[in-house]
Amino acid sequence: MIRAELILKELSRSGSKVLFVPGNMDAPALAERQDTDDIACLHGKAVVHGEACFIGIGGAIESQFGAPFEFSEQEAARTLSKASEACSSQFLIVVSHCPPRDTKLDLAGGRWHVGSVSVRRLIEEKKPALVVCGHIHEAQGTDSIGDSLIVNVGAAAHGHYASIYLTIPLSIELRRF
């Protein structure tokens, strides 16, 4: 958790509020981190910024790897439901470590769909404008479900990131350090 805290502190130096979700390799305690004026964890919560409402879920669906922060699809559905109930904005943005199931962004090894069914259901039901995810490092890129744009930013450890501008239409730039 110390490494994650250092990264969050560095990001907060930008002067912008940092919204994050922990990854599957992070300690689950990171999801319980106390929010501050400049850093907020979105796991199971909603944060309103202007006309946008951000909701999030960290970690990942249970796997054979037994990462520190994994849970069942049922728990994921409960977490997402709790967060979305707190959101009344029309402009919904979902931040999920795990990508939605059956997209080109959840292809592990380019062969196996390992995304979350619960994340996909939320997208189909709530129709967010944007979904930002990661988890499957090799599946960096964009896709969509209906009118919802989905962005897998890739692995920061490999220099990947995305610049996302909340304009109409949304502007996305996938980049590498």
Contacts in CASP RR format, 6 or more apart in sequence:
PFRMAT RR
TARGET T0000
AUTHOR 0000-0000-0000
METHOD contacts of the structure
MODEL  1
MIRAELILKELSRSGSKVLFVPGNMDAPALAERQDTDDIACLHGKAVVHG
EACFIGIGGAIESQFGAPFEFSEQEAARTLSKASEACSSQFLIVVSHCPP
RDTKLDLAGGRWHVGSVSVRRLIEEKKPALVVCGHIHEAQGTDSIGDSLI
VNVGAAAHGHYASIYLTIPLSIELRRF
1 26 0 8 1.000
1 27 0 8 1.000
1 29 0 8 1.000
1 30 0 8 1.000
4 22 0 8 1.000
4 26 0 8 1.000
4 30 0 8 1.000
7 156 0 8 1.000
8 18 0 8 1.000
8 20 0 8 1.000
8 39 0 8 1.000
9 39 0 8 1.000
11 18 0 8 1.000
11 39 0 8 1.000
12 18 0 8 1.000
12 38 0 8 1.000
12 39 0 8 1.000
15 38 0 8 1.000
17 37 0 8 1.000
17 38 0 8 1.000
17 39 0 8 1.000
17 40 0 8 1.000
17 49 0 8 1.000
18 38 0 8 1.000
18 39 0 8 1.000
18 40 0 8 1.000
19 40 0 8 1.000
19 41 0 8 1.000
19 42 0 8 1.000
19 47 0 8 1.000
19 49 0 8 1.000
19 54 0 8 1.000
19 95 0 8 1.000
20 39 0 8 1.000
20 40 0 8 1.000
20 41 0 8 1.000
20 42 0 8 1.000
20 95 0 8 1.000
21 31 0 8 1.000
21 41 0 8 1.000
21 42 0 8 1.000
21 43 0 8 1.000
21 56 0 8 1.000
21 57 0 8 1.000
21 58 0 8 1.000
21 59 0 8 1.000
21 95 0 8 1.000
21 96 0 8 1.000
21 97 0 8 1.000
22 28 0 8 1.000
22 30 0 8 1.000
22 31 0 8 1.000
22 41 0 8 1.000
22 43 0 8 1.000
22 58 0 8 1.000
22 59 0 8 1.000
22 69 0 8 1.000
22 97 0 8 1.000
23 58 0 8 1.000
23 59 0 8 1.000
23 60 0 8 1.000
23 69 0 8 1.000
23 97 0 8 1.000
23 135 0 8 1.000
24 58 0 8 1.000
24 59 0 8 1.000
24 60 0 8 1.000
24 67 0 8 1.000
24 68 0 8 1.000
24 69 0 8 1.000
24 70 0 8 1.000
24 97 0 8 1.000
24 98 0 8 1.000
24 135 0 8 1.000
25 67 0 8 1.000
25 68 0 8 1.000
25 69 0 8 1.000
26 59 0 8 1.000
26 68 0 8 1.000
26 69 0 8 1.000
27 68 0 8 1.000
27 69 0 8 1.000
28 68 0 8 1.000
28 69 0 8 1.000
30 41 0 8 1.000
30 69 0 8 1.000
31 41 0 8 1.000
31 43 0 8 1.000
31 44 0 8 1.000
31 58 0 8 1.000
31 59 0 8 1.000
31 69 0 8 1.000
32 41 0 8 1.000
33 39 0 8 1.000
33 41 0 8 1.000
35 41 0 8 1.000
40 47 0 8 1.000
42 54 0 8 1.000
42 55 0 8 1.000
42 56 0 8 1.000
42 57 0 8 1.000
42 58 0 8 1.000
42 83 0 8 1.000
42 95 0 8 1.000
43 56 0 8 1.000
43 57 0 8 1.000
43 58 0 8 1.000
43 59 0 8 1.000
43 79 0 8 1.000
44 55 0 8 1.000
44 56 0 8 1.000
44 57 0 8 1.000
44 79 0 8 1.000
44 80 0 8 1.000
44 82 0 8 1.000
44 83 0 8 1.000
45 55 0 8 1.000
45 56 0 8 1.000
45 82 0 8 1.000
45 83 0 8 1.000
45 86 0 8 1.000
46 53 0 8 1.000
46 54 0 8 1.000
46 55 0 8 1.000
46 83 0 8 1.000
46 84 0 8 1.000
46 86 0 8 1.000
46 87 0 8 1.000
47 53 0 8 1.000
47 54 0 8 1.000
47 55 0 8 1.000
48 54 0 8 1.000
48 87 0 8 1.000
48 89 0 8 1.000
51 89 0 8 1.000
51 90 0 8 1.000
51 91 0 8 1.000
52 89 0 8 1.000
52 91 0 8 1.000
52 92 0 8 1.000
52 93 0 8 1.000
52 129 0 8 1.000
52 166 0 8 1.000
53 87 0 8 1.000
53 88 0 8 1.000
53 89 0 8 1.000
53 91 0 8 1.000
53 92 0 8 1.000
53 93 0 8 1.000
54 93 0 8 1.000
54 94 0 8 1.000
54 95 0 8 1.000
55 80 0 8 1.000
55 83 0 8 1.000
55 84 0 8 1.000
55 86 0 8 1.000
55 87 0 8 1.000
55 92 0 8 1.000
55 93 0 8 1.000
55 94 0 8 1.000
55 95 0 8 1.000
56 79 0 8 1.000
56 80 0 8 1.000
56 83 0 8 1.000
56 94 0 8 1.000
56 95 0 8 1.000
56 96 0 8 1.000
57 76 0 8 1.000
57 79 0 8 1.000
57 80 0 8 1.000
57 83 0 8 1.000
57 95 0 8 1.000
57 96 0 8 1.000
57 97 0 8 1.000
57 98 0 8 1.000
57 119 0 8 1.000
58 69 0 8 1.000
58 96 0 8 1.000
58 97 0 8 1.000
58 98 0 8 1.000
59 67 0 8 1.000
59 69 0 8 1.000
59 70 0 8 1.000
59 71 0 8 1.000
59 97 0 8 1.000
59 98 0 8 1.000
59 135 0 8 1.000
60 67 0 8 1.000
60 69 0 8 1.000
60 70 0 8 1.000
60 97 0 8 1.000
60 98 0 8 1.000
60 116 0 8 1.000
60 135 0 8 1.000
61 70 0 8 1.000
61 71 0 8 1.000
61 72 0 8 1.000
61 73 0 8 1.000
61 76 0 8 1.000
61 98 0 8 1.000
61 114 0 8 1.000
61 115 0 8 1.000
61 116 0 8 1.000
61 118 0 8 1.000
62 70 0 8 1.000
62 71 0 8 1.000
62 72 0 8 1.000
63 70 0 8 1.000
63 114 0 8 1.000
71 79 0 8 1.000
73 116 0 8 1.000
73 117 0 8 1.000
73 118 0 8 1.000
76 98 0 8 1.000
76 116 0 8 1.000
76 118 0 8 1.000
76 119 0 8 1.000
77 118 0 8 1.000
77 121 0 8 1.000
80 118 0 8 1.000
80 119 0 8 1.000
80 122 0 8 1.000
84 92 0 8 1.000
84 122 0 8 1.000
84 126 0 8 1.000
91 129 0 8 1.000
92 126 0 8 1.000
92 127 0 8 1.000
92 128 0 8 1.000
92 129 0 8 1.000
93 128 0 8 1.000
93 129 0 8 1.000
93 130 0 8 1.000
93 131 0 8 1.000
93 132 0 8 1.000
93 166 0 8 1.000
94 119 0 8 1.000
94 122 0 8 1.000
94 123 0 8 1.000
94 126 0 8 1.000
94 128 0 8 1.000
94 130 0 8 1.000
94 131 0 8 1.000
94 132 0 8 1.000
95 131 0 8 1.000
95 132 0 8 1.000
95 133 0 8 1.000
96 116 0 8 1.000
96 119 0 8 1.000
96 131 0 8 1.000
96 132 0 8 1.000
96 133 0 8 1.000
96 134 0 8 1.000
97 133 0 8 1.000
97 134 0 8 1.000
97 135 0 8 1.000
98 106 0 8 1.000
98 115 0 8 1.000
98 116 0 8 1.000
98 119 0 8 1.000
98 133 0 8 1.000
98 134 0 8 1.000
98 135 0 8 1.000
99 105 0 8 1.000
99 106 0 8 1.000
99 115 0 8 1.000
99 116 0 8 1.000
99 119 0 8 1.000
99 133 0 8 1.000
99 134 0 8 1.000
99 135 0 8 1.000
99 136 0 8 1.000
99 139 0 8 1.000
99 150 0 8 1.000
99 152 0 8 1.000
100 106 0 8 1.000
100 115 0 8 1.000
100 116 0 8 1.000
100 119 0 8 1.000
100 120 0 8 1.000
100 123 0 8 1.000
100 131 0 8 1.000
100 133 0 8 1.000
100 145 0 8 1.000
100 150 0 8 1.000
101 113 0 8 1.000
101 114 0 8 1.000
101 115 0 8 1.000
101 116 0 8 1.000
101 117 0 8 1.000
101 119 0 8 1.000
101 120 0 8 1.000
102 113 0 8 1.000
102 115 0 8 1.000
102 120 0 8 1.000
103 113 0 8 1.000
103 115 0 8 1.000
103 120 0 8 1.000
103 143 0 8 1.000
103 145 0 8 1.000
103 150 0 8 1.000
104 139 0 8 1.000
104 141 0 8 1.000
104 143 0 8 1.000
105 133 0 8 1.000
105 134 0 8 1.000
105 136 0 8 1.000
105 139 0 8 1.000
105 141 0 8 1.000
105 142 0 8 1.000
105 143 0 8 1.000
105 150 0 8 1.000
105 151 0 8 1.000
105 152 0 8 1.000
106 113 0 8 1.000
106 114 0 8 1.000
106 115 0 8 1.000
106 116 0 8 1.000
106 135 0 8 1.000
106 136 0 8 1.000
106 139 0 8 1.000
107 113 0 8 1.000
107 114 0 8 1.000
107 136 0 8 1.000
107 138 0 8 1.000
107 139 0 8 1.000
108 114 0 8 1.000
108 136 0 8 1.000
108 138 0 8 1.000
108 139 0 8 1.000
109 138 0 8 1.000
110 138 0 8 1.000
110 139 0 8 1.000
114 136 0 8 1.000
115 135 0 8 1.000
115 136 0 8 1.000
119 131 0 8 1.000
119 133 0 8 1.000
120 145 0 8 1.000
122 128 0 8 1.000
123 131 0 8 1.000
123 145 0 8 1.000
123 148 0 8 1.000
123 150 0 8 1.000
124 145 0 8 1.000
127 146 0 8 1.000
127 147 0 8 1.000
127 148 0 8 1.000
128 148 0 8 1.000
129 147 0 8 1.000
129 148 0 8 1.000
129 149 0 8 1.000
129 170 0 8 1.000
130 148 0 8 1.000
130 149 0 8 1.000
130 150 0 8 1.000
130 151 0 8 1.000
130 164 0 8 1.000
130 170 0 8 1.000
131 145 0 8 1.000
131 148 0 8 1.000
131 149 0 8 1.000
131 150 0 8 1.000
131 151 0 8 1.000
132 150 0 8 1.000
132 151 0 8 1.000
132 153 0 8 1.000
132 162 0 8 1.000
132 164 0 8 1.000
133 150 0 8 1.000
133 151 0 8 1.000
133 152 0 8 1.000
133 153 0 8 1.000
134 152 0 8 1.000
134 153 0 8 1.000
134 154 0 8 1.000
134 155 0 8 1.000
135 152 0 8 1.000
136 152 0 8 1.000
136 154 0 8 1.000
137 154 0 8 1.000
137 155 0 8 1.000
137 157 0 8 1.000
137 158 0 8 1.000
137 160 0 8 1.000
139 152 0 8 1.000
139 154 0 8 1.000
140 152 0 8 1.000
140 153 0 8 1.000
140 154 0 8 1.000
140 155 0 8 1.000
140 160 0 8 1.000
140 174 0 8 1.000
141 151 0 8 1.000
141 152 0 8 1.000
141 154 0 8 1.000
141 174 0 8 1.000
142 149 0 8 1.000
142 150 0 8 1.000
142 151 0 8 1.000
142 152 0 8 1.000
142 172 0 8 1.000
142 174 0 8 1.000
143 150 0 8 1.000
143 152 0 8 1.000
144 150 0 8 1.000
149 170 0 8 1.000
149 172 0 8 1.000
151 162 0 8 1.000
151 164 0 8 1.000
151 172 0 8 1.000
151 174 0 8 1.000
153 160 0 8 1.000
153 161 0 8 1.000
153 162 0 8 1.000
153 174 0 8 1.000
154 160 0 8 1.000
154 161 0 8 1.000
158 176 0 8 1.000
159 176 0 8 1.000
159 177 0 8 1.000
160 174 0 8 1.000
160 175 0 8 1.000
160 176 0 8 1.000
160 177 0 8 1.000
161 174 0 8 1.000
161 175 0 8 1.000
161 176 0 8 1.000
161 177 0 8 1.000
162 172 0 8 1.000
162 173 0 8 1.000
162 174 0 8 1.000
162 175 0 8 1.000
163 172 0 8 1.000
163 173 0 8 1.000
163 175 0 8 1.000
164 170 0 8 1.000
164 171 0 8 1.000
164 172 0 8 1.000
164 173 0 8 1.000
165 171 0 8 1.000
165 172 0 8 1.000
END
